[in-house]
Amino acid sequence: MDEETLTVWLDTALLMLGGFVLMTVLMMTVMNPPAKASETEGVTSPGNVTVETQWPDKLDADVDLWVQAPGDVPVGYSNKSGRVFDLLRDDLGMAQDMTDSNHEVGYSRGAPAGEYVVNVHMYRGVNVKYPVPVKITVNVKRDSTKSSAPLATTKVELRKPNQELTAVRFRLDSTGQLVPGSINSIFKPLRVAATQ
């Protein structure tokens, strides 16, 4: 093959390859269009019972959430799921974290009747000044088409390394309603939602 034929053949091959790459890029933009606002409306968070813990941002402390549903095992950092609850993420404080926010969330699949227990545990703290305040919020969603409703909010103070406290205990009936008078905490709840 002479040099002129080789040049024409290479030019043609490169133009075809460039055209293929251009077509692929253009097709990718129309195959997966960005979500519209109307498509994201009405998205509800998972879980019938949601338990959130928060402690001061930018504090290099690993506070662990432990939740236990009726008839199930405790769920926390070393056992991230049970039959009812799942721990969304084990927040280690500043270690392996891209944000300054400190929080953990546990959520349930269903809301079986019985007693629920929520504990917090001061696993580790680096240069932490005690006490460490921890806010616990419990929400319940009785119907998958509705948003969750606040059940209780409380604060506890962890005063030393490796301390574990029961922040709140409560009972739900078979319809997911709070059993009146069942919220029990050695700490004064900041707010207990009225039963509906």
PyMOL commands that set and color helices and strands:
alter all, ss='L'
color gray80, all
select helices_A, chain A and resi 3-31+37-40
alter helices_A, ss='H'
color red, helices_A
select strands_A, chain A and resi 49-55+61-68+85-87+102-108+114-125+132-140+149-158+164-172+191-192
alter strands_A, ss='S'
color yellow, strands_A
deselect
rebuild
show_as cartoon
